[in-house]
């Protein structure tokens, strides 16, 4: 006899200016594995945060009914108390504490504040056995791999008398083997009667374990498929079925010879020396061309770009970079910049801006030589450069003396862009150039990109938003798990084709 | 504060006029911290002028004040850059002590022949200081060992070497007069004195000390040149900005600032001139302060240090070699610590094992009172200098008042805490 364990009705959640979820419905039956799929930014994680109380009751509209009771969670504590446990994409373990300490963190077996370590470790051993992890409870988290860390997270969830286990992209950073083991474990839990929600965009995994699939797109539930209807094609169509409109400025591409070429580029993880993050990538970009790199989060696109840009990511980097047919040295950021390469980061607050300084100083930072002589800055020259770029990129601020920390996301992005435009690169790598900025500012950024291409620059755009890539690029590389798994002219490309390349490429990467 | 709604600014004349009052207000508020600090220093000086019944501003005391605190200010210039770049240096007091001992050994004990000349010794000492800074900076910059730990180790190491060099607890001296002039000397009066009021002669035919009024004209002339240059550069910068169509700070504000600054400077110059002239160490300090203001405000290397302190990752991804820059900041700190050590030794006339003991805390306090942020990226040279003088005036004033040394520390601690709380409060309000 099946009964519904969870029902989310008409969930609507708005952030200032954005409707993240609108009238989403999700119904999960007891003892099933229910997959929730959708593109990046479709609203999957937001939905799970509503469910687990990260966004407390009152900050959203709609009903949550769990075990036939309407729930009003004020925080993660309330939902865990009911037996809903979520394991986030970024693992929340303390690296320098042991497995046992992590599992019972904040929940220790203790009397009057004195911890009973024997009880903790005995229980930990039992839990580790359940998840099939053969490690000493005293082992430090930092000494075990990501796959095992994921199992520790699950053991931690089990320690809380879990009734509904939610896994947010659990295999995103796992190897093929670890992923298989994790999925097997999920199936084993299911046999024991546990209900789980699996959030994933790896459709082969969903195909393998899920009993039902709910597709979310643009903050709406599109459909829920039963086991017999699940197929990759069906899911893909459902995930991307969105039309392109005129959100992109028109452009007449004038494409010349190859300017920038990368050959057989390989990079290893900076901490886990055995993990190869980038696996022999070849790409090229022509003069005046906008080339897109599509892929899902964790495909290695940012890592690829940053390793190209002065080895800012990874180690044991091998491969060749050619500018106009000649090999160039990009082993430090200053050398890469000298050769005319610029990288506009996806994370402007962490990597792009000095937030406690004003616009003027940020714009000239990458090319101080351009406003100075013999190391002495020409104050007025700098001011006119800053004002010039403020006009060109339409930065809305009271003056160039405004702190960048006080600007909106779109304007911050324009400051970072201005910084690199002033460095006058030939090759411009833009990593998620429109992440987290509003539609109007997006259009302005697209216009700038189109203008740069018209000026003859070679441009690479990394983006997780497929419509954006289709709208502004001339050619698209599809990347997955550190490889290029597809290449197509933008006119022939479609979201379905890109998604297909990604999910088909999944198996090859093992 | 979001500015998404602000209209796209065009530099039309009409808008400029509209913006004028706003610029005036913003010029005031952005500089409030600096003005406030200078006002605080003046208030503290006036306070002690009364409580010490007029001793503080006496020419002889002003000279003392400068000579006692100059090493703090010299080291604060280096510490400012260290703190702006997001680090700390706890070793400066010990390095200063060690360099003082080294200088004394070279000049007095070791048979170095012509190499024991004070100038040669000083140059060698500055190089050694730079090398010490490089040794510490290397671990901090290239191996990412926290500066707190590296320089804590340096603090122990160099205090130990200092004491060992001096052979346990003894002091080494006396140092040659030529060397002592660095701290206790006054600039030679090449123009000659000008006697305004002849000194009174007593019955025995001797002059009564403190009577009469004789001015050291070289000091007066130097002071006038400095003030005129200050006003001239201020004006020419304004003109240049206006010629290029940029708004400068409002003219009345500029005039008031220049007049008040000049009047204060001239008052101090007059006081020095009526005693023995400009102390050499004040001249050294003045040159260094101007240099560091220029480096931090106008040079690319200064800009890079601020960028690195504000966001090291972003600076690195903008092509700034943050490791090398960090190393250079510590080399600079080492050189200035060495200079501080030379100044201490020159003032005492000998090297003592406890020279500079605990001064790292005064130096760091000066920089933080001066408005630098412990997170890095924020801080001004002038702020650190004024912060140093605030500490110095409080030391001096309380000593004259006869306040117990223990309580002096309590008061200094409270002032440091108060200054930082004021900063944080202001920042949150903004």
HADDOCK unambig.tbl for C-alpha pairs under 7 A between the chains (distance, minus, plus):
assign (segid A and resid 333 and name CA) (segid B and resid 317 and name CA) 6.27 0.50 0.50
assign (segid A and resid 333 and name CA) (segid B and resid 319 and name CA) 4.71 0.50 0.50
assign (segid A and resid 334 and name CA) (segid B and resid 319 and name CA) 4.19 0.50 0.50
assign (segid A and resid 334 and name CA) (segid B and resid 320 and name CA) 6.84 0.50 0.50
assign (segid A and resid 337 and name CA) (segid B and resid 319 and name CA) 6.92 0.50 0.50
assign (segid A and resid 350 and name CA) (segid B and resid 314 and name CA) 6.77 0.50 0.50
assign (segid A and resid 351 and name CA) (segid B and resid 313 and name CA) 5.38 0.50 0.50
assign (segid A and resid 351 and name CA) (segid B and resid 314 and name CA) 4.21 0.50 0.50
assign (segid A and resid 351 and name CA) (segid B and resid 317 and name CA) 6.94 0.50 0.50
assign (segid A and resid 352 and name CA) (segid B and resid 314 and name CA) 4.88 0.50 0.50
assign (segid A and resid 353 and name CA) (segid B and resid 314 and name CA) 5.85 0.50 0.50
assign (segid A and resid 354 and name CA) (segid B and resid 307 and name CA) 6.31 0.50 0.50
assign (segid A and resid 354 and name CA) (segid B and resid 310 and name CA) 5.34 0.50 0.50
assign (segid A and resid 354 and name CA) (segid B and resid 311 and name CA) 5.19 0.50 0.50
assign (segid A and resid 354 and name CA) (segid B and resid 314 and name CA) 6.82 0.50 0.50
assign (segid A and resid 356 and name CA) (segid B and resid 310 and name CA) 6.24 0.50 0.50
assign (segid A and resid 365 and name CA) (segid B and resid 318 and name CA) 6.59 0.50 0.50
assign (segid A and resid 366 and name CA) (segid B and resid 318 and name CA) 4.64 0.50 0.50
assign (segid A and resid 366 and name CA) (segid B and resid 319 and name CA) 6.21 0.50 0.50
assign (segid A and resid 368 and name CA) (segid B and resid 300 and name CA) 6.45 0.50 0.50
assign (segid A and resid 375 and name CA) (segid B and resid 299 and name CA) 5.38 0.50 0.50
assign (segid A and resid 375 and name CA) (segid B and resid 300 and name CA) 5.26 0.50 0.50
assign (segid A and resid 376 and name CA) (segid B and resid 298 and name CA) 5.67 0.50 0.50
assign (segid A and resid 376 and name CA) (segid B and resid 299 and name CA) 4.33 0.50 0.50
assign (segid A and resid 376 and name CA) (segid B and resid 300 and name CA) 6.14 0.50 0.50
assign (segid A and resid 377 and name CA) (segid B and resid 298 and name CA) 5.22 0.50 0.50
assign (segid A and resid 377 and name CA) (segid B and resid 299 and name CA) 5.35 0.50 0.50
assign (segid A and resid 377 and name CA) (segid B and resid 300 and name CA) 6.12 0.50 0.50
assign (segid A and resid 396 and name CA) (segid B and resid 3 and name CA) 6.37 0.50 0.50
assign (segid A and resid 396 and name CA) (segid B and resid 4 and name CA) 6.14 0.50 0.50
assign (segid A and resid 396 and name CA) (segid B and resid 6 and name CA) 6.53 0.50 0.50
assign (segid A and resid 396 and name CA) (segid B and resid 8 and name CA) 5.69 0.50 0.50
assign (segid A and resid 397 and name CA) (segid B and resid 3 and name CA) 5.66 0.50 0.50
assign (segid A and resid 397 and name CA) (segid B and resid 6 and name CA) 6.74 0.50 0.50
assign (segid A and resid 406 and name CA) (segid B and resid 1 and name CA) 5.71 0.50 0.50
assign (segid A and resid 406 and name CA) (segid B and resid 2 and name CA) 6.48 0.50 0.50
assign (segid A and resid 407 and name CA) (segid B and resid 2 and name CA) 5.92 0.50 0.50
assign (segid A and resid 407 and name CA) (segid B and resid 3 and name CA) 6.28 0.50 0.50
assign (segid A and resid 408 and name CA) (segid B and resid 2 and name CA) 5.94 0.50 0.50
assign (segid A and resid 408 and name CA) (segid B and resid 3 and name CA) 6.88 0.50 0.50
assign (segid A and resid 408 and name CA) (segid B and resid 4 and name CA) 6.50 0.50 0.50
